[in-house]
Amino acid sequence: MKKFTLFLLVAISFAAASCATYTASSPLKEPVDDLVLLEPISIIEYFTQENMVIVDDDMSRESSEMVSQMIQARPGFFHVTDDTILTSQAQEELVSFATFLRSTSKRTIPAMPIPVSVKDAIGSTGHRYAMAVISRGFTRNRKNYAREVVKDIALGILTLGTVIPVTYKNIFQSTVIIFDTKTDQVIYFNPLEQRTIDPMDQARVDYYLTGLVRNYKWVN
């Protein structure tokens, strides 16, 4: 995974969202069975024992590769027949785009053009449709987690239970977007946040990633 700027790190701090499918403003009238997979984007943060938050480049890269392998291992399910890498600019634009989509309260996907650099990346492959997967998560050092839980309990006691914070050891977020370059629109968007899920747990990430596209109607 390429290193990201501070802007990108802030932009990808998505608001919490449950797994709920959004409706395309222009439903498809033909099947989608030839998707190109855009290079998955993953940012995995790590809380150190001293409660410092760092972006772990190794885990981020491993997460991106893990997602890519999961999808390409089941081309029939994900309808992916090709893949392509993204420039740093395309990655930044894609993250900003996904952040905006996650912030909308409407269940209809806004009619917005595909970011230029992202559309160029798709166009270079000769495909009409493309799938993007943007993931973010964090995990904590064992001692850090234990100390924060003790703090939560102490605060709960001091406030007689009126304030009981919850410290999560892990959080996993993922967003799936499918683009149609012919109409220059998003035809599928599904966000997810699962607290307590280790973003590096391959089996559980695979389960939830599969769920993000399971209900997609390849022909609307």
C-alpha positions as CSV (number, residue, x, y, z in Angstrom):
1,M,0.0,0.0,0.0
2,K,1.3,3.4,-0.9
3,K,1.9,5.9,2.0
4,F,-1.0,8.3,2.5
5,T,-1.0,12.0,3.3
6,L,-2.5,13.3,6.5
7,F,-5.4,14.5,4.5
8,L,-6.1,11.0,3.4
9,L,-5.9,9.7,6.9
10,V,-8.4,12.2,8.1
11,A,-10.7,11.7,5.2
12,I,-10.9,7.9,5.7
13,S,-12.1,8.4,9.3
14,F,-15.6,7.2,8.3
15,A,-18.7,7.7,10.4
16,A,-20.1,4.4,11.8
17,A,-22.5,2.7,9.4
18,S,-24.3,-0.6,9.5
19,C,-24.4,-3.0,6.6
20,A,-27.3,-1.5,4.7
21,T,-27.6,-1.5,0.9
22,Y,-28.2,1.8,-0.9
23,T,-30.3,2.1,-4.0
24,A,-28.9,3.3,-7.3
25,S,-30.5,6.4,-8.7
26,S,-30.4,4.8,-12.2
27,P,-31.1,1.0,-11.9
28,L,-29.4,-1.3,-14.3
29,K,-31.2,-2.9,-17.2
30,E,-28.4,-5.3,-18.1
31,P,-26.3,-7.9,-16.3
32,V,-23.0,-7.0,-14.6
33,D,-20.7,-9.9,-14.9
34,D,-17.4,-8.4,-16.0
35,L,-16.0,-6.3,-13.2
36,V,-12.4,-5.0,-12.8
37,L,-11.2,-4.9,-9.3
38,L,-9.5,-1.6,-8.3
39,E,-6.6,-2.0,-6.0
40,P,-8.1,-2.4,-2.5
41,I,-7.3,0.4,-0.1
42,S,-6.6,-0.5,3.5
43,I,-5.5,1.6,6.4
44,I,-4.8,-0.2,9.7
45,E,-4.0,1.7,12.8
46,Y,-2.4,0.4,15.9
47,F,-2.7,1.6,19.5
48,T,0.7,1.2,21.2
49,Q,1.2,0.4,24.9
50,E,1.6,4.2,25.5
51,N,-1.8,4.8,23.8
52,M,-0.2,6.4,20.7
53,V,-2.0,5.7,17.4
54,I,0.2,4.8,14.4
55,V,-0.6,3.7,10.9
56,D,1.0,0.3,10.5
57,D,2.2,0.1,6.9
58,D,2.9,-3.6,7.1
59,M,-0.6,-4.5,8.4
60,S,-2.2,-2.0,5.9
61,R,-0.4,-3.7,3.0
62,E,-1.2,-7.1,4.3
63,S,-4.9,-6.2,4.6
64,S,-5.0,-4.8,1.1
65,E,-3.5,-8.0,-0.3
66,M,-5.7,-10.1,1.8
67,V,-8.9,-8.4,0.5
68,S,-7.6,-8.7,-3.1
69,Q,-6.9,-12.4,-2.8
70,M,-10.3,-13.1,-1.2
71,I,-12.1,-11.5,-4.1
72,Q,-10.0,-12.9,-6.8
73,A,-10.2,-16.4,-5.3
74,R,-14.0,-16.4,-6.0
75,P,-14.4,-14.7,-9.4
76,G,-17.8,-16.3,-9.9
77,F,-19.2,-14.9,-6.7
78,F,-17.7,-11.4,-7.0
79,H,-18.0,-11.2,-10.8
80,V,-14.4,-10.0,-11.0
81,T,-12.4,-10.9,-14.2
82,D,-9.5,-8.4,-14.0
83,D,-7.7,-6.1,-11.6
84,T,-5.7,-2.9,-11.8
85,I,-3.5,-0.7,-9.5
86,L,-4.3,2.9,-8.6
87,T,-2.1,6.0,-8.5
88,S,-1.8,7.9,-5.2
89,Q,-4.1,10.5,-6.6
90,A,-6.8,8.0,-7.5
91,Q,-6.5,6.5,-4.1
92,E,-7.0,9.8,-2.4
93,E,-10.0,10.7,-4.7
94,L,-11.6,7.3,-4.1
95,V,-11.3,7.6,-0.3
96,S,-12.7,11.1,-0.3
97,F,-15.6,9.9,-2.6
98,A,-16.3,7.0,-0.3
99,T,-16.2,9.2,2.8
100,F,-18.9,11.5,1.2
101,L,-21.1,8.5,0.3
102,R,-20.9,7.2,3.9
103,S,-21.9,10.6,5.2
104,T,-25.1,10.7,3.3
105,S,-28.3,9.9,5.3
106,K,-30.3,9.0,2.2
107,R,-30.8,5.5,1.0
108,T,-30.5,6.5,-2.7
109,I,-27.0,6.9,-4.0
110,P,-26.3,10.5,-5.0
111,A,-26.0,11.0,-8.7
112,M,-22.3,12.0,-8.7
113,P,-19.7,11.5,-11.5
114,I,-16.9,9.1,-10.9
115,P,-13.7,10.8,-9.7
116,V,-11.6,11.6,-12.8
117,S,-8.4,9.7,-11.8
118,V,-10.5,6.7,-10.8
119,K,-12.4,6.7,-14.1
120,D,-9.1,6.9,-16.0
121,A,-7.8,3.9,-14.1
122,I,-11.0,1.9,-15.0
123,G,-10.9,3.1,-18.6
124,S,-7.3,2.0,-19.1
125,T,-8.5,-1.6,-18.5
126,G,-11.1,-1.5,-21.2
127,H,-13.9,-2.5,-18.7
128,R,-17.1,-0.7,-18.2
129,Y,-17.7,-1.7,-14.6
130,A,-15.3,-1.7,-11.6
131,M,-15.4,-2.7,-7.9
132,A,-13.7,-0.7,-5.2
133,V,-13.1,-1.9,-1.6
134,I,-12.0,0.6,1.0
135,S,-11.2,-0.8,4.4
136,R,-10.1,0.8,7.7
137,G,-9.5,-0.7,11.1
138,F,-7.5,-0.6,14.3
139,T,-6.2,-3.0,16.9
140,R,-4.6,-2.4,20.3
141,N,-1.6,-3.5,22.1
142,R,-2.6,-6.1,24.7
143,K,-1.4,-4.0,27.7
144,N,-2.9,-0.9,26.3
145,Y,-6.3,-2.6,26.0
146,A,-6.1,-3.9,29.6
147,R,-5.2,-0.5,30.9
148,E,-8.0,1.3,29.0
149,V,-10.6,-1.3,30.3
150,V,-9.5,-0.6,33.9
151,K,-10.0,3.1,33.2
152,D,-13.5,2.5,31.9
153,I,-14.4,0.5,35.0
154,A,-12.9,3.1,37.3
155,L,-14.9,5.9,35.6
156,G,-18.1,3.8,35.8
157,I,-17.5,3.4,39.6
158,L,-16.7,7.1,40.2
159,T,-19.8,8.2,38.3
160,L,-22.0,5.6,40.0
161,G,-22.7,4.0,36.6
162,T,-23.9,7.2,34.9
163,V,-20.9,7.2,32.6
164,I,-19.7,3.8,31.4
165,P,-17.3,4.2,28.4
166,V,-16.5,1.2,26.3
167,T,-13.0,0.6,24.9
168,Y,-12.9,-1.5,21.8
169,K,-9.9,-3.7,21.2
170,N,-10.6,-3.9,17.4
171,I,-12.8,-2.2,14.9
172,F,-13.2,-3.1,11.2
173,Q,-14.8,-0.9,8.6
174,S,-15.3,-1.6,4.9
175,T,-17.0,0.0,1.9
176,V,-17.8,-1.6,-1.4
177,I,-18.6,0.6,-4.4
178,I,-19.4,-0.5,-8.0
179,F,-18.9,2.0,-10.8
180,D,-20.4,2.2,-14.2
181,T,-18.2,4.2,-16.5
182,K,-20.8,4.4,-19.3
183,T,-23.3,6.3,-17.2
184,D,-20.5,7.8,-15.1
185,Q,-22.3,6.8,-11.9
186,V,-22.1,4.6,-8.8
187,I,-24.5,1.7,-9.3
188,Y,-23.8,0.0,-5.9
189,F,-22.7,1.2,-2.5
190,N,-22.6,-0.7,0.7
191,P,-20.8,0.4,3.9
192,L,-20.1,-1.7,7.0
193,E,-18.7,-1.2,10.5
194,Q,-18.1,-4.1,12.9
195,R,-16.8,-3.3,16.3
196,T,-14.8,-6.1,18.0
197,I,-13.7,-7.5,14.7
198,D,-9.9,-7.8,14.2
199,P,-9.2,-6.2,10.8
200,M,-6.5,-8.8,10.3
201,D,-8.8,-11.8,11.0
202,Q,-9.0,-13.3,7.5
203,A,-11.9,-15.6,8.2
204,R,-14.1,-12.9,9.7
205,V,-13.2,-10.2,7.2
206,D,-14.0,-12.7,4.4
207,Y,-17.4,-13.4,6.0
208,Y,-18.4,-9.7,6.2
209,L,-16.9,-8.8,2.9
210,T,-18.9,-11.5,1.3
211,G,-22.0,-10.2,3.0
212,L,-21.5,-6.7,1.6
213,V,-22.2,-8.0,-2.0
214,R,-24.4,-11.0,-1.2
215,N,-27.6,-9.1,-1.7
216,Y,-26.4,-7.2,-4.8
217,K,-28.8,-7.7,-7.7
218,W,-26.5,-8.2,-10.7
219,V,-29.5,-7.4,-12.9
220,N,-31.8,-4.8,-11.4
